[in-house]
Amino acid sequence: MRKALLITVIVIIISILPIFTKYAIGQPPVPDTQPIPIDGGLFLLIIAGASYGARKLYKQQNED
């Protein structure tokens, strides 16, 4: 039983290793990218999240 488990673990490790080496060898360099500006969209998401949270709190307090 122990020998079968050991063989299974070794086979799994050997079959997974090529996946890691595929990404570790020969990667092209990361291209220089321009920074993405954060505009009003982020502000709207913050406002929407705050209003949603306030609404949930208000409903939770009114149920009690």
Backbone bond lengths (Angstrom), bond angles and torsions (degrees), N, CA, C in turn:
res aa  C-N    CA-C-N  psi(-1)  N-CA   C-N-CA  omega(-1)  CA-C   N-CA-C  phi
1 M - - - 1.442 - - 1.527 110.03 -
2 R 1.311 116.51 -44.37 1.449 121.12 -179.44 1.531 111.22 -66.44
3 K 1.312 115.88 -37.94 1.458 120.45 -179.67 1.523 110.76 -67.28
4 A 1.326 117.41 -38.98 1.464 121.15 178.49 1.524 110.72 -65.85
5 L 1.322 116.73 -38.99 1.460 120.82 178.22 1.518 110.49 -65.88
6 L 1.317 117.30 -42.01 1.458 121.42 178.52 1.524 111.13 -62.99
7 I 1.312 116.99 -43.91 1.469 120.69 178.98 1.522 110.22 -64.01
8 T 1.320 118.28 -40.63 1.461 121.70 178.70 1.519 111.27 -62.64
9 V 1.319 116.97 -44.05 1.461 120.89 179.56 1.525 110.58 -64.08
10 I 1.314 117.46 -42.52 1.466 120.96 179.16 1.515 110.95 -63.98
11 V 1.312 118.41 -42.23 1.467 121.38 179.00 1.526 110.70 -63.98
12 I 1.325 117.25 -40.65 1.468 120.17 179.16 1.521 110.78 -65.44
13 I 1.328 117.28 -43.13 1.463 120.60 179.23 1.517 110.95 -63.97
14 I 1.306 117.10 -42.69 1.465 120.44 179.95 1.527 110.86 -65.93
15 S 1.317 117.91 -34.52 1.461 119.46 -179.29 1.522 112.15 -77.95
16 I 1.340 118.48 -22.86 1.462 121.24 -180.00 1.528 111.76 -87.61
17 L 1.306 119.24 -28.06 1.461 122.15 -176.25 1.528 114.22 -56.03
18 P 1.319 121.09 -41.60 1.467 118.97 179.57 1.532 113.47 -61.61
19 I 1.305 117.52 -26.68 1.462 119.81 178.38 1.524 109.69 -64.62
20 F 1.331 117.53 -42.56 1.457 120.82 -178.81 1.523 111.59 -71.64
21 T 1.311 117.94 -37.53 1.455 119.49 -179.26 1.512 111.33 -72.25
22 K 1.313 118.46 -26.17 1.464 121.45 178.33 1.521 110.37 -61.76
23 Y 1.311 117.00 -39.83 1.458 120.34 -177.75 1.524 112.26 -87.66
24 A 1.307 118.70 -17.75 1.458 121.08 -177.21 1.520 112.53 -86.49
25 I 1.320 118.00 -24.74 1.458 121.65 -174.95 1.525 110.02 -107.32
26 G 1.315 116.08 132.27 1.449 121.58 170.88 1.520 115.92 73.12
27 Q 1.304 117.34 32.05 1.456 118.51 176.57 1.519 109.45 -79.36
28 P 1.322 116.70 137.55 1.462 118.45 176.69 1.529 110.09 -71.43
29 P 1.312 117.24 154.50 1.466 119.02 179.47 1.529 110.84 -65.64
30 V 1.301 115.20 152.98 1.459 120.70 -179.72 1.525 108.28 -72.07
31 P 1.334 118.10 126.59 1.464 119.38 -179.39 1.531 111.03 -70.41
32 D 1.321 115.12 150.79 1.457 119.78 176.25 1.522 108.74 -70.66
33 T 1.311 116.07 125.79 1.460 120.22 -179.19 1.516 109.55 -116.16
34 Q 1.291 114.89 152.44 1.455 120.82 176.13 1.519 108.45 -79.95
35 P 1.321 118.13 141.46 1.457 119.31 177.91 1.524 110.93 -67.13
36 I 1.311 115.98 143.03 1.456 121.03 -179.30 1.523 108.20 -89.09
37 P 1.327 117.43 124.48 1.458 118.87 -179.25 1.533 111.29 -72.34
38 I 1.317 115.56 143.23 1.460 121.13 176.06 1.516 106.59 -95.17
39 D 1.318 116.40 117.15 1.456 119.71 -175.93 1.524 110.85 -112.36
40 G 1.307 117.55 -154.45 1.450 123.38 -175.47 1.516 114.07 -64.90
41 G 1.308 118.87 -17.87 1.455 120.98 -179.49 1.519 112.52 -61.83
42 L 1.332 116.52 -38.72 1.458 120.45 178.14 1.526 110.60 -66.10
43 F 1.316 116.78 -40.12 1.460 121.24 178.05 1.524 110.50 -61.59
44 L 1.332 117.22 -41.32 1.463 120.18 178.93 1.527 111.81 -65.59
45 L 1.321 117.36 -37.21 1.464 120.66 177.47 1.529 111.52 -65.65
46 I 1.321 116.52 -38.88 1.466 119.86 178.31 1.519 110.35 -65.53
47 I 1.326 117.24 -43.48 1.466 121.53 178.75 1.532 110.21 -63.17
48 A 1.338 117.03 -42.78 1.463 120.42 -179.64 1.534 110.56 -64.59
49 G 1.312 117.95 -41.36 1.452 121.01 178.86 1.523 112.34 -66.21
50 A 1.323 116.66 -40.01 1.461 120.37 178.82 1.521 110.88 -66.65
51 S 1.330 116.99 -41.49 1.460 119.18 -179.88 1.533 111.13 -68.91
52 Y 1.318 117.36 -36.46 1.462 120.54 177.02 1.530 110.37 -64.38
53 G 1.326 116.59 -44.15 1.458 120.25 178.68 1.521 112.07 -64.56
54 A 1.337 116.99 -40.39 1.460 120.27 178.28 1.524 110.69 -64.70
55 R 1.317 116.91 -39.62 1.469 120.84 179.03 1.532 110.84 -64.01
56 K 1.342 116.49 -43.01 1.465 120.17 178.69 1.526 110.99 -62.75
57 L 1.334 117.06 -42.46 1.455 120.50 178.22 1.526 111.48 -64.12
58 Y 1.321 116.41 -41.44 1.472 121.06 179.69 1.523 110.80 -62.63
59 K 1.334 116.40 -45.19 1.476 120.18 178.46 1.522 111.22 -64.67
60 Q 1.318 117.44 -38.92 1.461 121.55 -178.65 1.536 110.19 -66.44
61 Q 1.310 118.02 -38.42 1.464 121.55 179.58 1.523 111.16 -71.51
62 N 1.322 118.17 -33.81 1.460 121.47 -179.60 1.530 112.49 -74.82
63 E 1.346 117.60 -24.24 1.461 120.85 179.79 1.528 110.29 -72.83
64 D 1.310 118.00 -29.39 1.473 120.88 -176.84 1.481 112.07 -79.11
